[in-house]
Amino acid sequence: MVKGFFCVALLLFAITARAENWPTKDWSRGQPLSGAAVQALEDYAFPARDDVTRKGIRTDALLVIRDGQVIYERYAAPTTATTAHLTWSVSKSIMATVLGVAFNDYRFKLKDPVARFYPPMKQHPTVTLADLLHWASGLDWQEDYEYAPLKSSVVAMLYTRGRGDMAEFAADTGTFSGPGQAFRYSSGDTNLLSAALKGMLGHKAYVDYPWIALFKPLGIRNATWETDADETFVASSYAYLTARDLARIGLLMQRDGRWGERQLLPKDWVDFNRQPFDKYQAGQDEAVPGGHWWLNREVQGAARPWPDAPADTFAALGHWGQALYVLPDAQLVIVRYGDDRDGSYRHNELLKRVLAAVAQQVQP
C-alpha cells in the first residue's frame, strides 16, 4: 500500500513538473488580460502626460507573467520589447542574484568579512557580506539624489570624485554605527559587494561572470552592465535589461531559485533574500529590506508597505519607478519600467490594479 501511494505521488509530481511553463528562446503566451479592470490598469499606468514638464506617471514598459506565461505586455515609445532599459537600483537585486550563484558554488559565507575579498575594507574589518546585503554596513553613507546633490554620497560616487573606483570611495566612508546594528540604504554597500565578488573570482573570471553564472542559464541575451574605471560592475545602478529578460530573474526567484531542473540558487539563499532585516525600524524606507530585495512585510506592528498586495510579495526597486515584483503564491512576476520624476507613481496602486485584472480573468 505504501509502495503504491509512493508511485502515485511520484506520478503526480512528474505531471506537475511537466505542466510548468518555462521560457525558452522566448516566453509563451497565456490567456491575455481583458475587460474593464485592464482599462483601469492602463488608465493608471499609461495616462496622457506632458513630457515637457516631466510631471505625472510615465510607464515605459509593463509586463505581467502568470505561471511562466505572458498575459499582458505593453510598451511606450521609444521603449520596445527589445530595449535594454536602465534598471537603476534594480541592479542591486540583480547583483544579489549573481552572488547567490557564487554562494551556491561555495565562494563565500554570509559571515565572511568583506576585507577577506576586498582589502580596502580592512579599515572596517568586522563588516560582513551579510551586513552589506542588509544595507547595514554602519558606513555613514548619504543616499541623497538630485534633490540634495551637495551632500550626496551616491552623486559623488557615480559622477564626481568617486567615479574612478566606486568601491574604494565607499570603503573610505566613515562610520555611524557598528556593522549589522542599523539599516541605512546605501549604493556604496552594493558596490562593495561587487568589488568583493571580483576578489572572490579574480579579474579574469569576474568580467563575464554575471553572463556565465546567471544570464546565460536563464536565456538572457540582451544585458549590459557598466563598470567603473577599475572595471568593477556598478552594481548599485547600471545594469540594463529588456523587460522580458528581467522577468526571467523574477521567475527564478518566484520558484525559489530553480530554473527548470537546475537549482541555480540555493533555496536558503532565496529565503535569506526574503527574510526581513531584524534591525530595520518601521517607516525607514518605502518597503522592508531583506537580503538586497524589498519585502511587503509587517514590521513592529506597522502595516504592510503595499497593503493591497499579498504579504509574500517582494521586489527589486529602482529610481524613477523601475520595479520587478514577485508574487510567489499568485504565480505572478511583474516588470514595470518608467521615468517618474515627480514621485506620483505608487507601487501599491499598480499592484492593486494588476491583481484586479488577474482576478477578473480567472473568474468563471
C-alpha positions in Angstrom: 0.0 0.0 0.0 2.8 2.4 0.9 4.7 1.5 -2.2 1.6 2.1 -4.4 1.0 5.5 -2.7 4.6 6.4 -3.3 4.3 5.6 -7.0 1.1 7.7 -7.4 2.8 10.6 -5.6 5.8 10.4 -8.0 3.4 10.3 -11.0 1.6 13.4 -9.8 4.9 15.2 -9.2 6.0 14.3 -12.7 2.8 15.6 -14.2 3.1 18.8 -12.2 6.7 19.3 -13.3 5.8 18.7 -17.0 2.9 21.2 -16.7 5.2 24.0 -15.5 5.8 26.8 -18.1 9.4 28.0 -18.6 10.5 30.4 -21.3 12.9 29.0 -23.9 14.1 31.4 -26.6 11.0 33.5 -25.9 8.1 33.5 -23.5 4.9 31.5 -24.3 1.6 33.4 -24.0 -1.2 32.6 -21.7 -4.8 33.9 -21.8 -4.4 37.7 -22.1 -5.8 40.0 -19.6 -9.0 41.7 -20.8 -12.0 43.6 -19.5 -12.7 46.7 -17.5 -10.0 46.1 -15.0 -7.4 46.2 -17.7 -8.7 49.5 -18.8 -8.4 50.7 -15.2 -4.8 49.4 -15.1 -3.9 51.2 -18.3 -5.6 54.4 -17.2 -3.2 54.4 -14.2 0.0 53.1 -15.9 -0.3 54.9 -19.3 -2.0 58.2 -18.7 -1.7 61.2 -21.0 1.4 63.0 -19.9 3.2 66.3 -20.5 6.8 65.3 -21.3 7.9 68.9 -21.3 7.3 69.3 -17.6 8.0 65.6 -16.8 5.1 65.6 -14.4 2.9 62.6 -13.8 3.3 58.9 -14.4 5.3 57.7 -17.4 5.4 54.0 -17.9 7.9 52.8 -20.5 7.1 49.1 -20.2 4.6 46.9 -18.3 4.9 43.1 -18.5 2.8 40.6 -16.5 3.8 37.0 -16.3 1.5 34.4 -14.8 2.6 30.8 -14.2 5.5 31.4 -16.6 3.5 32.8 -19.4 3.0 36.4 -20.7 -0.6 37.6 -20.0 -0.1 41.3 -20.5 2.6 43.4 -22.3 2.6 47.0 -23.3 5.4 49.5 -24.2 5.5 53.2 -24.8 7.9 54.7 -27.4 10.8 54.8 -27.6 10.9 51.6 -25.4 10.1 48.3 -27.1 10.3 44.6 -26.3 13.9 44.6 -27.4 15.0 47.7 -25.5 17.6 47.0 -22.7 16.2 49.6 -20.2 18.3 51.2 -17.5 17.2 49.5 -14.3 18.8 51.9 -11.8 18.7 50.2 -8.3 17.0 47.1 -9.6 20.7 46.4 -10.4 21.2 45.8 -6.6 18.9 42.9 -6.5 20.4 41.5 -9.8 23.8 41.6 -8.0 22.3 39.7 -5.1 21.1 37.1 -7.5 24.5 36.8 -9.1 26.0 36.4 -5.6 23.5 33.6 -5.0 25.2 31.6 -7.7 28.6 32.3 -6.2 27.2 31.2 -2.8 25.9 28.0 -4.4 29.5 27.4 -5.6 30.8 27.9 -2.0 32.7 31.0 -3.0 31.8 32.7 0.3 29.8 32.5 3.5 27.5 35.3 4.7 29.5 35.8 7.9 32.8 36.3 6.0 34.4 39.7 6.5 34.3 41.8 3.3 38.0 42.6 3.8 38.8 38.9 3.1 37.9 39.6 -0.5 38.4 43.3 -0.8 41.5 44.6 1.1 40.5 48.3 1.2 37.8 47.3 3.7 40.5 46.4 6.2 39.7 49.8 7.7 36.3 48.3 8.6 37.4 44.8 9.5 34.2 43.5 11.1 31.8 44.4 8.3 30.5 41.1 6.8 28.9 40.3 3.5 25.6 39.8 5.3 25.9 43.3 6.6 26.3 44.7 3.1 23.4 42.6 1.8 21.2 44.1 4.6 22.4 47.7 3.8 23.8 47.6 7.4 27.5 48.2 7.0 27.4 51.0 9.5 29.1 53.3 7.0 28.0 56.9 7.2 26.5 57.0 3.7 24.2 59.7 2.4 21.8 58.3 -0.2 20.5 61.6 -1.5 19.9 62.2 -5.2 19.3 65.2 -7.3 17.3 66.9 -4.5 20.4 67.3 -2.3 23.5 66.8 -4.6 26.0 68.7 -2.4 25.7 66.3 0.5 25.0 63.1 -1.5 27.5 60.3 -1.2 25.9 58.5 -4.2 26.1 61.5 -6.5 29.8 61.9 -5.6 30.4 58.2 -6.2 28.7 57.9 -9.5 29.6 61.3 -11.1 32.4 63.1 -9.4 35.3 62.2 -7.1 34.3 58.5 -6.6 33.6 57.6 -10.2 37.0 56.1 -11.0 36.9 53.5 -8.2 33.5 53.4 -6.6 34.1 50.6 -4.1 37.2 52.4 -2.9 35.2 55.6 -2.5 32.6 53.7 -0.4 35.3 52.0 1.7 36.8 55.4 2.6 33.5 56.4 4.2 33.4 56.9 8.0 31.0 55.1 10.3 27.8 56.0 12.1 27.1 52.7 13.8 28.5 49.2 14.4 28.2 46.7 11.5 24.8 44.9 11.4 23.3 47.2 14.0 21.3 49.6 11.9 19.8 49.9 8.4 20.8 52.7 6.1 20.2 52.3 2.4 23.4 52.6 0.6 24.5 52.3 -3.0 28.0 52.2 -1.6 27.3 48.9 0.2 26.2 47.3 -3.1 29.3 48.4 -5.0 31.4 47.0 -2.1 29.6 43.7 -2.8 30.6 44.0 -6.4 34.2 44.5 -5.5 34.1 41.6 -3.1 32.8 39.3 -5.8 35.7 40.4 -8.0 38.1 39.5 -5.2 36.5 36.0 -4.8 36.7 35.2 -8.5 39.8 37.1 -9.8 39.5 39.7 -12.5 39.6 37.3 -15.5 36.6 35.2 -14.3 34.8 38.3 -12.9 34.4 40.3 -16.1 31.9 37.8 -17.7 30.6 36.1 -14.5 27.1 37.6 -14.5 26.7 36.3 -18.0 28.2 32.9 -17.5 26.7 32.3 -14.0 23.2 33.9 -14.4 22.2 35.5 -17.7 23.2 32.6 -20.0 21.5 29.9 -17.9 18.3 32.0 -17.8 18.4 32.6 -21.5 19.0 36.4 -21.1 20.6 37.5 -24.4 20.5 41.3 -24.2 22.1 42.6 -21.0 24.6 45.3 -20.4 26.3 46.1 -17.1 28.5 49.2 -16.9 31.7 49.2 -14.9 33.7 52.0 -13.3 37.3 52.8 -14.4 38.6 50.0 -12.2 36.4 47.5 -14.2 34.1 46.8 -11.3 30.5 46.4 -12.2 28.4 49.4 -11.0 26.1 47.0 -9.2 24.2 49.9 -7.5 22.8 51.4 -10.7 23.9 50.5 -14.2 22.5 47.2 -15.3 20.3 47.3 -18.5 17.9 44.5 -19.4 14.8 44.2 -21.5 11.5 43.7 -19.6 11.3 40.2 -20.8 14.8 39.3 -19.6 14.3 40.9 -16.2 11.2 38.8 -15.8 13.4 35.7 -16.1 15.1 36.7 -12.9 11.7 37.3 -11.3 10.6 33.8 -12.3 13.8 32.3 -10.9 13.1 34.0 -7.6 9.4 33.1 -7.7 10.4 29.4 -8.0 12.8 29.5 -5.1 16.0 29.7 -7.2 15.1 26.8 -9.5 15.3 27.1 -13.3 13.8 24.0 -15.0 15.5 21.1 -13.4 18.5 23.1 -12.2 18.7 24.6 -8.7 20.6 27.7 -9.8 20.3 29.4 -6.4 20.1 27.5 -3.1 16.7 27.8 -1.6 18.3 29.0 1.6 19.8 31.9 -0.3 16.3 32.9 -1.6 15.0 32.5 1.9 17.7 34.9 3.1 16.8 37.4 0.4 13.2 37.3 1.6 13.8 37.5 5.4 13.4 41.0 6.9 16.5 42.5 8.4 15.8 42.4 12.1 17.3 45.8 12.9 15.1 47.6 10.5 12.8 50.2 12.1 9.3 50.6 10.7 9.0 53.5 8.3 12.7 53.9 7.5 12.1 53.2 3.8 9.3 52.6 1.3 9.4 48.9 1.9 11.1 46.4 4.3 14.7 45.4 3.4 15.6 41.8 3.1 18.8 40.5 1.6 19.1 43.2 -1.1 15.4 42.7 -2.0 12.4 44.7 -0.7 9.6 42.9 1.2 5.9 43.6 1.7 6.0 42.6 5.4 4.6 43.9 8.6 7.3 45.2 10.9 6.8 46.2 14.6 3.0 46.4 14.1 3.2 48.7 11.1 1.0 47.9 8.1 2.5 46.2 5.0 4.0 48.7 2.6 1.7 47.5 -0.2 -1.5 46.6 1.7 -3.4 45.6 -1.5 -0.7 43.0 -2.4 -0.1 39.6 -0.7 2.2 39.5 2.2 4.7 37.3 0.3 5.2 39.9 -2.4 8.8 41.1 -2.8 10.5 43.3 -5.3 13.6 44.8 -6.8 13.1 48.6 -7.0 14.9 51.4 -8.8 15.0 55.2 -9.2 12.1 56.9 -11.1 9.8 53.9 -10.9 11.7 50.8 -12.1 10.3 47.7 -10.5 10.4 43.9 -10.6 7.6 42.5 -8.4 7.4 38.8 -7.5 4.2 37.3 -6.0 5.0 33.7 -5.4 1.7 32.3 -4.2 -0.1 34.1 -7.0 2.5 32.9 -9.5 2.9 36.4 -10.8 6.0 38.3 -12.0 5.5 41.9 -13.0 8.1 44.2 -14.6 7.5 47.9 -14.7 9.9 50.4 -16.3 9.3 54.1 -16.2 10.5 57.6 -15.8 8.6 59.2 -12.9 10.3 62.4 -11.9 7.6 63.9 -9.5 7.0 61.0 -7.1 3.4 60.4 -8.1 3.8 56.8 -9.0 2.7 54.3 -6.3 3.8 50.7 -6.1 0.6 49.6 -4.3 -1.7 51.2 -6.8 -0.1 49.4 -9.7 -0.1 46.1 -7.8 -3.7 46.6 -6.8 -4.8 47.2 -10.4 -2.8 44.3 -11.8 -4.3 41.9 -9.2 -7.8 43.2 -10.0 -7.2 42.5 -13.7 -5.9 39.0 -13.0 -8.8 38.3 -10.7 -11.3 39.3 -13.4 -9.5 37.0 -15.8 -9.8 33.9 -13.6 -13.5 34.4 -12.7 -15.8 31.7 -14.2 
